[in-house]
Amino acid sequence: MDQSVLYTMAAVLVLGVGAQWLAWRLKLPSILPLLALGILAGPATGILDPDEMFGPILFPMVSLGVALVLFEGGMTLRFRDIRGHGAVVTNLVSWGAVLNWLLIAAGAHYLAGLSGDIAMLFAALMIVTGPTVINPLLRTMRAENSVSQVLRWEGIMIDPVGALIAVLVFQYLLTGQNSLLLFAESVATGTILGLAGAATLGIVLKRHWVPEYLLNVLTLAWVVMIFAVSDAFVHESGLLAVTIMGVWLGNMRNVSVNEILSFKESLSVLIISMLFVVLGARVDPAEIFATGWQGVIILLVILAARPLVVWLSTIRSGYRWQQKALIAWVAPRGIVAAAVSSLFAIRLEDSGHEGASTLVALTFLVILATVILQSFTARRITAALGLAEAEPHGMLFVGANSVARALAKALQEQGYRVKLADTSYEEIRAARMAGLEVYYGDPVSSHADQYLELSGIGRLFAVSRRSRWNTLACMKFRSEFGPQRVFSLRNSEDRKDTERSRIADEYAPPRLFSADVTFEKLASLLAGGAEMKTIRLGEDFSLEDYKRESGAKLIPLFTLAEKQKLRVIDDPESLAEQSGTQRLIALVWKNPEKSASEDATGSE
């Protein structure tokens, strides 16, 4: 093996992971630093030349990487989710996506002069937004929930829809122009093998024929096998096969794909990181600028088609014009468009299609223009339209155990939005049965970055049994909510005098409640019959008055003042210093000594 290839692969990996970290640090869509580092390492400095360094393995490497990304994207498309998130989202990702495709294709062909076949393929790539570019925007926009939900779910579900349309158009360009029979054969082969791959893998998963530790690698091998076998039968049918396989597997009944999906998402991050550095190194900025007026016209066509699609998709939805305008403005193009366009361009150039060379330049122009333009304007436009979210009062709980459920239920009853996140299905099920909003997964994972919806949430309460999980969650969401809006509940692990715990304490966030209140204490009291109660206090009724009249013992947890202002009580003595009417949320239980005294008095 040539050592230069090894060094190149190591450099690509380091650059890719570094770009992902930079995106996280700067709260930018990851595609921007990935492409920037790729262009810097490629045409800007000449350090990385993928065509020369990777030679004949470049196209298979990119093909396999895109195949895995499309499979993972297909698995995220759940038919029940399309129906379950309102008519607007359903319209946008179904006939709205098709209409957007046709409008962009017509504009690219008749106004910008692209050939009909390239215009159809380009338009299919341009209907895709994606969570990797939408979610960072939503965090900075802080738009009201009705708008954020539509944009978020459209970004999640449009990826596989757009990819499927693009793959079908690509198949037609390679085969259908010469023979419709060959195109039909290619589509049939990809469809049959994709369904067969999903069905056979589904049987393996249902019947538990493999141990848990082999499940993820088996799935990876299965996807690669289906991709290769399909391509062996009919050239270039493998992408369609793995896309259909992912969609069908993700919608099979009684097949749990959560662990596989988590693994595939981590793998996709790695693949995308390396893939985009390589693809970025093949993009010459001069070619993007060379698109000239053709590129400007195409960009205007894409920006003009979106409002029409959104307006038609929101008819009779009850949305105001301001909401429609914001949804129409926010549609940055992302990773799927860049990866798939680069792969298709390589293959079409080899097949002698005219105009294929401009496909990548135009795609990257639209990606950079939409991401940069909308990143800098979305927040201002949201505020100008009066759609900025009010100060978020909701809470995210790390942990869905009995303590978290009791605290969340008490806050929910006072009008706060609460969401509980946990990796335990039993705890999540109990929280859902209690009428609480839940997220099944790890809130510090890459999956949560895409799918954990935080609209209206501005605080974190880490109340899991695991001290390190609490600390990690607080470290992650400190930049999201602010250092004084993340709290961690003490537990027995915090008391262990070990070197590890002392290191963790360096990053310890503000603590929930007073020093003697721990997770174990609250869990024990709840198990013994203690209840969460809301007590109204005022000038004429103090906490001591309540204790005296009720004969109960309590632990004060929160106070609620006007305008839903919530304060965590870390010092019970400070309650006496507060004036005015307020509500106190406390854990209350019967005082045994008081009860015994009352019984004795009654017997006399």
C-alpha positions as CSV (number, residue, x, y, z in Angstrom):
1,M,0.0,0.0,0.0
2,D,1.3,3.5,-0.9
3,Q,2.1,5.3,2.3
4,S,0.9,8.6,0.8
5,V,-2.6,7.2,0.6
6,L,-2.5,6.2,4.3
7,Y,-1.3,9.7,5.2
8,T,-4.0,11.3,3.0
9,M,-6.7,9.2,4.6
10,A,-5.5,10.1,8.1
11,A,-5.4,13.8,7.2
12,V,-9.0,13.6,5.7
13,L,-10.2,12.0,8.9
14,V,-8.6,14.6,11.2
15,L,-9.9,17.5,9.0
16,G,-13.4,16.0,8.9
17,V,-13.7,15.5,12.6
18,G,-12.1,18.9,13.2
19,A,-14.7,20.5,11.0
20,Q,-17.5,18.8,12.8
21,W,-16.1,20.1,16.1
22,L,-15.8,23.6,14.7
23,A,-19.4,23.5,13.5
24,W,-20.5,22.5,17.0
25,R,-18.4,25.2,18.6
26,L,-19.6,28.0,16.3
27,K,-23.2,26.7,16.1
28,L,-23.0,26.5,12.3
29,P,-24.3,23.9,9.9
30,S,-21.5,21.3,9.6
31,I,-21.5,21.6,5.9
32,L,-19.9,25.0,5.9
33,P,-16.6,24.2,7.8
34,L,-16.5,20.8,6.0
35,L,-16.5,22.4,2.6
36,A,-14.3,25.3,3.7
37,L,-11.6,22.9,5.0
38,G,-12.0,20.7,1.9
39,I,-11.5,23.7,-0.5
40,L,-8.6,25.0,1.6
41,A,-6.9,21.6,1.5
42,G,-7.7,21.1,-2.2
43,P,-7.7,23.8,-4.8
44,A,-6.6,26.6,-2.4
45,T,-3.3,25.0,-1.3
46,G,-2.9,21.9,-3.5
47,I,-2.2,19.7,-0.4
48,L,-5.1,17.3,-1.2
49,D,-5.8,16.0,-4.8
50,P,-8.4,13.2,-4.4
51,D,-8.3,12.1,-8.0
52,E,-4.5,11.7,-8.0
53,M,-4.2,10.3,-4.5
54,F,-7.1,7.9,-4.5
55,G,-7.1,7.1,-8.2
56,P,-9.5,4.3,-9.3
57,I,-10.8,3.7,-5.8
58,L,-12.3,7.3,-5.5
59,F,-15.5,6.5,-7.3
60,P,-16.3,3.3,-5.5
61,M,-15.4,5.0,-2.2
62,V,-17.7,7.9,-2.8
63,S,-20.5,5.5,-4.1
64,L,-20.3,3.4,-1.0
65,G,-20.3,6.4,1.3
66,V,-23.4,7.9,-0.4
67,A,-25.1,4.5,-0.3
68,L,-24.7,4.3,3.5
69,V,-25.9,7.9,3.9
70,L,-29.0,7.2,1.7
71,F,-29.8,3.9,3.6
72,E,-29.6,5.8,7.0
73,G,-31.8,8.6,5.6
74,G,-34.3,6.0,4.3
75,M,-34.6,4.5,7.7
76,T,-35.7,7.8,9.2
77,L,-38.7,8.1,6.9
78,R,-41.6,6.8,8.9
79,F,-44.9,6.8,7.1
80,R,-46.8,7.2,10.4
81,D,-44.7,10.4,11.0
82,I,-45.8,11.9,7.7
83,R,-49.4,11.4,8.7
84,G,-48.8,12.4,12.3
85,H,-47.4,15.9,11.9
86,G,-50.2,17.7,10.3
87,A,-51.4,18.5,6.8
88,V,-48.8,21.1,6.2
89,V,-45.8,18.8,6.7
90,T,-47.6,16.0,4.7
91,N,-48.2,18.4,1.8
92,L,-44.6,19.7,1.8
93,V,-43.0,16.3,1.7
94,S,-45.4,14.6,-0.8
95,W,-47.1,16.5,-3.7
96,G,-45.4,19.7,-2.5
97,A,-42.0,18.1,-3.1
98,V,-43.0,17.0,-6.5
99,L,-44.3,20.4,-7.4
100,N,-41.1,22.1,-6.2
101,W,-39.1,19.7,-8.3
102,L,-41.1,20.5,-11.5
103,L,-41.0,24.2,-10.9
104,I,-37.2,24.3,-10.3
105,A,-36.6,22.0,-13.3
106,A,-38.7,24.2,-15.6
107,G,-37.0,27.4,-14.4
108,A,-33.5,25.8,-14.7
109,H,-34.3,24.6,-18.2
110,Y,-36.2,27.5,-19.8
111,L,-34.7,30.5,-17.9
112,A,-31.1,29.3,-17.1
113,G,-30.5,27.2,-20.2
114,L,-29.7,23.8,-18.6
115,S,-30.5,20.8,-20.7
116,G,-33.8,19.1,-19.9
117,D,-32.3,15.9,-18.3
118,I,-29.7,17.8,-16.2
119,A,-32.4,20.3,-15.1
120,M,-34.6,17.4,-13.9
121,L,-31.7,15.8,-11.9
122,F,-30.6,19.1,-10.5
123,A,-34.1,20.0,-9.4
124,A,-34.5,16.7,-7.6
125,L,-31.4,17.5,-5.6
126,M,-32.7,21.0,-4.8
127,I,-35.9,19.9,-3.0
128,V,-33.8,18.5,-0.1
129,T,-33.1,20.6,3.0
130,G,-32.2,18.2,5.8
131,P,-31.8,18.3,9.7
132,T,-28.1,19.0,9.6
133,V,-28.7,22.5,8.2
134,I,-32.2,23.2,9.5
135,N,-31.5,22.4,13.2
136,P,-28.7,25.0,13.8
137,L,-31.0,27.6,12.1
138,L,-33.9,26.7,14.4
139,R,-31.7,27.2,17.4
140,T,-30.7,30.7,16.4
141,M,-34.1,31.7,15.0
142,R,-36.1,30.7,18.1
143,A,-39.3,31.0,16.1
144,E,-42.7,30.1,17.6
145,N,-43.5,26.4,17.9
146,S,-46.0,26.2,15.0
147,V,-43.3,27.3,12.5
148,S,-40.4,25.4,14.1
149,Q,-42.2,22.1,14.1
150,V,-43.1,22.4,10.4
151,L,-39.5,23.2,9.4
152,R,-38.0,20.6,11.6
153,W,-40.2,17.7,10.4
154,E,-39.9,18.7,6.8
155,G,-36.1,18.7,7.1
156,I,-36.2,15.2,8.6
157,M,-38.6,13.6,6.1
158,I,-37.7,15.4,2.9
159,D,-34.2,13.9,2.8
160,P,-35.2,10.3,1.7
161,V,-38.0,11.7,-0.5
162,G,-35.7,13.9,-2.5
163,A,-33.0,11.3,-2.6
164,L,-35.4,8.7,-4.0
165,I,-36.6,11.1,-6.7
166,A,-33.0,12.0,-7.6
167,V,-31.9,8.3,-7.8
168,L,-34.9,7.5,-10.1
169,V,-34.0,10.5,-12.4
170,F,-30.3,9.4,-12.3
171,Q,-31.3,5.9,-13.3
172,Y,-33.3,7.3,-16.2
173,L,-30.4,9.4,-17.4
174,L,-28.1,6.4,-17.5
175,T,-30.5,3.9,-19.0
176,G,-33.9,5.3,-20.0
177,Q,-32.7,7.7,-22.7
178,N,-31.3,4.7,-24.6
179,S,-33.9,2.2,-23.6
180,L,-37.0,2.5,-21.5
181,L,-36.8,-1.3,-21.0
182,L,-33.3,-0.9,-19.5
183,F,-34.6,1.8,-17.2
184,A,-37.5,-0.4,-16.1
185,E,-35.1,-3.3,-15.5
186,S,-32.8,-1.1,-13.4
187,V,-35.7,0.2,-11.3
188,A,-37.2,-3.2,-10.9
189,T,-33.9,-4.7,-9.9
190,G,-33.2,-2.0,-7.3
191,T,-36.7,-2.3,-5.9
192,I,-36.8,-6.1,-5.7
193,L,-33.4,-6.4,-4.1
194,G,-34.1,-3.5,-1.7
195,L,-37.3,-5.1,-0.6
196,A,-35.6,-8.5,-0.4
197,G,-32.8,-7.1,1.7
198,A,-35.2,-5.4,4.1
199,A,-37.4,-8.5,4.4
200,T,-34.5,-10.9,5.1
201,L,-32.8,-8.5,7.6
202,G,-36.1,-7.9,9.3
203,I,-36.5,-11.7,9.8
204,V,-33.1,-11.9,11.4
205,L,-33.9,-9.0,13.7
206,K,-37.3,-10.3,14.7
207,R,-36.1,-13.8,15.5
208,H,-32.9,-12.7,17.2
209,W,-30.7,-15.0,15.2
210,V,-27.6,-12.9,15.9
211,P,-26.2,-11.6,19.3
212,E,-26.6,-8.0,20.1
213,Y,-22.9,-7.2,19.7
214,L,-23.0,-8.4,16.0
215,L,-26.3,-6.6,15.1
216,N,-24.8,-3.3,13.9
217,V,-21.9,-4.8,11.9
218,L,-24.3,-7.4,10.4
219,T,-26.6,-4.6,9.2
220,L,-23.6,-2.7,7.7
221,A,-22.5,-5.9,5.9
222,W,-26.0,-6.5,4.7
223,V,-26.3,-3.0,3.2
224,V,-23.0,-3.3,1.4
225,M,-24.0,-6.7,0.1
226,I,-27.3,-5.5,-1.3
227,F,-25.6,-2.5,-2.9
228,A,-23.0,-4.7,-4.5
229,V,-25.3,-7.4,-5.6
230,S,-27.8,-4.9,-7.2
231,D,-25.0,-3.2,-9.0
232,A,-23.7,-6.5,-10.3
233,F,-27.1,-7.4,-11.8
234,V,-27.8,-3.9,-13.3
235,H,-25.1,-1.2,-13.2
236,E,-25.9,1.8,-11.0
237,S,-29.1,0.2,-9.5
238,G,-27.4,-0.2,-6.0
239,L,-28.3,3.3,-4.8
240,L,-32.0,2.8,-5.4
241,A,-31.8,-0.7,-3.7
242,V,-30.3,0.6,-0.5
243,T,-32.6,3.6,-0.4
244,I,-35.7,1.4,-0.7
245,M,-34.2,-1.1,1.7
246,G,-33.8,1.7,4.4
247,V,-37.3,3.0,3.9
248,W,-38.9,-0.5,4.0
249,L,-36.9,-1.6,7.0
250,G,-37.6,1.6,9.0
251,N,-41.4,1.0,8.5
252,M,-41.6,-2.8,9.2
253,R,-43.8,-3.8,12.1
254,N,-42.3,-5.4,15.2
255,V,-38.8,-4.7,14.1
256,S,-36.8,-2.4,16.5
257,V,-34.2,-0.4,14.5
258,N,-33.4,2.2,17.2
259,E,-30.0,0.7,18.1
260,I,-29.1,0.2,14.4
261,L,-30.2,3.7,13.6
262,S,-28.1,5.1,16.4
263,F,-25.1,3.2,15.0
264,K,-25.8,4.3,11.5
265,E,-26.1,7.9,12.5
266,S,-22.6,7.8,14.2
267,L,-21.3,6.0,11.0
268,S,-22.9,8.7,8.8
269,V,-21.2,11.4,10.8
270,L,-17.9,9.8,10.2
271,I,-18.6,9.1,6.5
272,I,-19.9,12.6,5.9
273,S,-16.9,14.1,7.6
274,M,-14.5,12.3,5.4
275,L,-16.7,12.5,2.3
276,F,-17.1,16.2,2.3
277,V,-13.5,17.0,2.8
278,V,-12.7,14.8,-0.3
279,L,-15.6,16.3,-2.3
280,G,-14.7,19.9,-1.2
281,A,-11.2,19.3,-2.4
282,R,-12.5,18.5,-5.9
283,V,-14.5,21.8,-6.0
284,D,-12.7,24.7,-7.6
285,P,-14.2,28.0,-6.3
286,A,-13.4,29.5,-9.8
287,E,-16.0,27.0,-11.3
288,I,-18.7,28.2,-8.9
289,F,-18.0,31.9,-9.8
290,A,-17.9,30.8,-13.5
291,T,-21.6,29.9,-13.4
292,G,-22.2,33.7,-13.6
293,W,-25.6,34.8,-14.5
294,Q,-26.8,31.3,-15.0
295,G,-26.1,30.6,-11.3
296,V,-27.8,33.8,-10.2
297,I,-30.9,32.9,-12.3
298,I,-31.1,29.4,-10.9
299,L,-30.7,30.7,-7.3
300,L,-33.6,33.1,-7.9
301,V,-35.7,30.4,-9.4
302,I,-35.2,28.2,-6.3
303,L,-36.0,31.1,-4.0
304,A,-39.1,32.0,-6.0
305,A,-40.5,28.4,-6.2
306,R,-40.5,27.9,-2.5
307,P,-43.1,30.5,-1.6
308,L,-45.5,29.2,-4.1
309,V,-45.2,25.6,-2.8
310,V,-45.6,26.8,0.8
311,W,-48.6,28.9,0.0
312,L,-50.4,26.0,-1.8
313,S,-49.3,23.5,1.0
314,T,-50.8,25.8,3.7
315,I,-54.2,26.5,2.2
316,R,-56.9,26.0,4.8
317,S,-54.3,25.4,7.5
318,G,-55.1,28.5,9.5
319,Y,-51.5,29.8,9.2
320,R,-51.1,33.6,9.1
321,W,-49.2,35.2,6.2
322,Q,-46.3,35.9,8.5
323,Q,-45.9,32.2,9.4
324,K,-46.1,31.2,5.7
325,A,-43.5,33.8,4.8
326,L,-41.0,32.5,7.4
327,I,-41.5,28.9,6.3
328,A,-41.0,29.9,2.7
329,W,-37.8,31.8,3.5
330,V,-36.1,29.0,5.5
331,A,-35.0,26.2,3.2
332,P,-31.2,25.8,3.2
333,R,-29.8,23.0,1.0
334,G,-27.5,20.6,2.7
335,I,-25.4,17.4,2.8
336,V,-27.5,15.0,0.8
337,A,-27.6,17.5,-2.2
338,A,-23.8,18.0,-2.1
339,A,-22.9,14.3,-1.7
340,V,-25.4,12.9,-4.3
341,S,-24.7,15.6,-6.9
342,S,-20.9,15.0,-6.7
343,L,-21.4,11.3,-7.2
344,F,-23.9,11.7,-10.0
345,A,-21.6,14.2,-11.7
346,I,-18.7,11.8,-11.7
347,R,-20.7,9.0,-13.2
348,L,-22.5,11.2,-15.8
349,E,-19.2,12.7,-16.9
350,D,-17.9,9.2,-17.5
351,S,-21.0,8.4,-19.5
352,G,-20.5,11.5,-21.7
353,H,-23.5,13.6,-20.6
354,E,-23.2,17.2,-21.6
355,G,-23.7,19.6,-18.7
356,A,-22.8,17.2,-16.0
357,S,-19.7,19.2,-15.1
358,T,-21.9,22.2,-14.2
359,L,-24.1,20.1,-11.9
360,V,-21.6,20.2,-8.9
361,A,-20.8,23.9,-9.3
362,L,-24.4,24.9,-9.4
363,T,-25.3,22.6,-6.4
364,F,-22.5,24.0,-4.3
365,L,-23.4,27.6,-5.3
366,V,-27.0,27.0,-4.0
367,I,-25.8,25.3,-0.8
368,L,-23.4,28.0,0.1
369,A,-25.8,30.8,-0.9
370,T,-28.8,29.5,1.0
371,V,-27.0,28.4,4.1
372,I,-25.0,31.7,4.5
373,L,-27.9,34.0,3.5
374,Q,-30.5,32.3,5.7
375,S,-28.1,31.8,8.6
376,F,-27.5,35.6,8.8
377,T,-31.1,36.7,8.1
378,A,-33.4,34.1,9.7
379,R,-33.2,35.5,13.2
380,R,-33.9,39.1,12.0
381,I,-36.7,38.1,9.8
382,T,-38.3,36.0,12.6
383,A,-38.3,39.1,14.8
384,A,-39.5,41.4,12.1
385,L,-42.5,39.1,11.4
386,G,-43.3,39.0,15.1
387,L,-42.8,35.2,15.3
388,A,-39.9,35.2,17.7
389,E,-40.5,32.8,20.6
390,A,-41.2,34.3,24.0
391,E,-38.7,33.7,26.8
392,P,-38.6,29.9,27.0
393,H,-39.9,28.7,30.3
394,G,-40.0,25.0,29.6
395,M,-37.7,22.3,31.2
396,L,-35.8,19.4,29.8
397,F,-35.3,16.6,32.3
398,V,-32.5,14.2,31.9
399,G,-33.9,11.0,33.3
400,A,-37.5,9.7,33.4
401,N,-37.4,8.0,36.8
402,S,-39.9,8.4,39.6
403,V,-38.3,11.6,40.9
404,A,-38.1,13.2,37.4
405,R,-41.7,12.2,36.7
406,A,-43.0,13.7,40.0
407,L,-41.1,16.9,39.5
408,A,-42.2,17.2,35.9
409,K,-45.8,16.5,36.6
410,A,-45.9,19.2,39.3
411,L,-44.4,21.7,36.9
412,Q,-46.7,20.7,34.1
413,E,-49.7,21.2,36.3
414,Q,-48.6,24.8,36.8
415,G,-48.5,25.5,33.0
416,Y,-44.9,24.7,32.2
417,R,-43.8,22.7,29.2
418,V,-41.7,19.7,30.3
419,K,-39.9,17.0,28.4
420,L,-38.2,13.9,29.8
421,A,-35.3,12.2,28.1
422,D,-34.1,8.7,29.0
423,T,-32.5,5.6,27.4
424,S,-34.7,3.3,29.5
425,Y,-37.8,2.2,27.6
426,E,-39.6,1.2,30.9
427,E,-39.0,4.7,32.4
428,I,-40.1,6.4,29.2
429,R,-43.2,4.3,29.0
430,A,-44.1,5.2,32.6
431,A,-43.6,8.9,31.8
432,R,-45.8,8.7,28.7
433,M,-48.5,6.9,30.7
434,A,-48.4,9.8,33.1
435,G,-49.2,12.2,30.3
436,L,-45.7,13.7,30.0
437,E,-43.8,14.6,26.8
438,V,-40.8,12.3,26.3
439,Y,-37.7,11.7,24.1
440,Y,-36.5,8.1,24.0
441,G,-32.8,8.4,23.6
442,D,-29.6,9.9,25.0
443,P,-30.0,13.8,25.0
444,V,-26.2,14.2,24.6
445,S,-26.1,12.0,21.4
446,S,-25.9,13.0,17.8
447,H,-29.4,11.6,17.3
448,A,-30.6,14.2,19.9
449,D,-28.9,17.0,17.9
450,Q,-31.2,16.2,15.0
451,Y,-34.4,14.9,16.7
452,L,-34.7,16.4,20.2
453,E,-37.1,19.3,19.7
454,L,-36.4,22.1,22.2
455,S,-38.9,24.7,21.2
456,G,-40.1,26.6,24.3
457,I,-37.6,24.9,26.5
458,G,-35.0,27.0,28.3
459,R,-33.8,25.0,31.3
460,L,-32.2,21.7,32.0
461,F,-32.8,19.6,35.2
462,A,-30.4,16.6,35.3
463,V,-32.0,14.1,37.7
464,S,-30.8,10.7,36.5
465,R,-29.2,8.2,38.8
466,R,-25.9,8.5,36.9
467,S,-23.8,11.4,38.1
468,R,-21.6,11.5,35.0
469,W,-24.6,11.5,32.6
470,N,-25.9,14.5,34.5
471,T,-22.6,16.3,34.3
472,L,-22.3,15.6,30.5
473,A,-25.8,16.8,29.9
474,C,-25.2,20.0,31.8
475,M,-21.9,20.6,30.0
476,K,-23.6,20.1,26.6
477,F,-26.7,22.3,27.3
478,R,-24.8,25.0,29.2
479,S,-24.1,26.8,25.9
480,E,-27.6,26.2,24.7
481,F,-29.5,27.5,27.8
482,G,-26.9,29.5,29.7
483,P,-24.7,28.5,32.7
484,Q,-27.2,29.5,35.3
485,R,-30.1,27.6,33.7
486,V,-28.7,24.1,33.9
487,F,-29.1,22.2,37.2
488,S,-28.0,18.8,38.5
489,L,-29.5,16.8,41.4
490,R,-27.1,15.4,43.9
491,N,-27.0,11.6,44.2
492,S,-24.9,8.9,46.0
493,E,-22.3,8.9,43.2
494,D,-21.4,12.5,44.0
495,R,-20.5,11.5,47.5
496,K,-17.8,9.0,46.5
497,D,-14.4,10.4,47.3
498,T,-12.6,9.3,44.1
499,E,-10.3,11.1,41.7
500,R,-12.9,10.7,38.9
501,S,-15.6,12.4,40.9
502,R,-13.3,15.2,41.9
503,I,-12.5,15.8,38.2
504,A,-16.2,15.9,37.4
505,D,-16.8,18.4,40.2
506,E,-14.7,20.9,38.3
507,Y,-17.5,21.1,35.8
508,A,-20.3,20.8,38.3
509,P,-23.3,23.0,37.4
510,P,-25.6,24.7,39.9
511,R,-27.3,22.1,42.2
512,L,-31.0,21.4,42.5
513,F,-32.3,22.2,45.9
514,S,-30.5,22.3,49.3
515,A,-27.3,20.4,50.2
516,D,-29.2,17.7,52.1
517,V,-31.6,16.9,49.2
518,T,-30.4,14.0,47.1
519,F,-31.9,11.7,44.5
520,E,-32.1,8.8,46.9
521,K,-33.8,10.9,49.6
522,L,-36.5,12.1,47.2
523,A,-37.0,8.6,45.7
524,S,-37.3,7.1,49.2
525,L,-39.9,9.7,50.3
526,L,-41.9,9.3,47.1
527,A,-41.9,5.5,47.5
528,G,-43.1,6.0,51.1
529,G,-46.2,8.0,50.1
530,A,-44.9,11.6,49.9
531,E,-46.7,13.9,47.4
532,M,-45.9,16.9,45.3
533,K,-48.1,19.8,46.4
534,T,-48.4,23.5,45.3
535,I,-48.9,25.8,48.3
536,R,-50.0,29.4,47.9
537,L,-48.1,31.7,50.3
538,G,-48.7,35.3,51.0
539,E,-48.3,38.1,53.6
540,D,-51.1,36.5,55.7
541,F,-50.2,32.9,55.2
542,S,-46.6,31.8,55.7
543,L,-44.9,28.5,55.3
544,E,-44.8,28.1,59.1
545,D,-48.6,28.6,59.1
546,Y,-49.0,25.8,56.6
547,K,-46.8,23.4,58.6
548,R,-48.7,24.2,61.8
549,E,-52.1,23.7,60.2
550,S,-51.3,20.6,58.2
551,G,-49.1,18.9,60.6
552,A,-46.9,17.8,57.7
553,K,-43.2,17.8,56.9
554,L,-42.0,19.1,53.6
555,I,-39.0,19.9,51.4
556,P,-39.4,23.2,49.5
557,L,-38.3,22.7,45.8
558,F,-39.5,25.7,43.7
559,T,-41.2,29.0,44.0
560,L,-43.4,30.5,41.3
561,A,-43.9,34.3,41.2
562,E,-45.7,36.5,38.7
563,K,-45.2,35.9,34.9
564,Q,-44.3,32.3,35.5
565,K,-41.0,33.2,37.1
566,L,-39.6,30.0,38.5
567,R,-36.8,29.8,41.1
568,V,-35.0,26.7,42.4
569,I,-34.8,26.7,46.2
570,D,-31.2,26.0,47.2
571,D,-31.6,27.6,50.6
572,P,-34.9,27.1,52.5
573,E,-34.1,29.9,54.9
574,S,-34.3,32.4,52.0
575,L,-38.1,31.7,51.8
576,A,-38.7,33.9,54.8
577,E,-37.0,36.8,53.1
578,Q,-39.3,36.7,50.0
579,S,-42.3,38.9,50.1
580,G,-45.6,39.0,48.2
581,T,-47.9,36.3,47.0
582,Q,-46.2,33.3,45.5
583,R,-46.7,29.6,44.9
584,L,-44.4,27.0,46.5
585,I,-43.9,23.5,45.0
586,A,-42.9,21.2,47.8
587,L,-42.6,17.5,48.5
588,V,-45.0,16.9,51.4
589,W,-45.5,13.9,53.7
590,K,-47.3,13.4,57.0
591,N,-45.4,14.0,60.1
592,P,-45.6,10.7,62.1
593,E,-44.9,12.5,65.4
594,K,-47.7,15.0,64.8
595,S,-50.1,12.2,63.8
596,A,-49.4,10.3,67.0
597,S,-49.9,13.4,69.1
598,E,-53.2,14.1,67.4
599,D,-54.4,10.5,68.0
600,A,-53.4,10.7,71.6
601,T,-55.3,14.0,72.0
602,G,-58.3,12.6,70.3
603,S,-58.4,9.5,72.5
604,E,-58.4,11.6,75.6
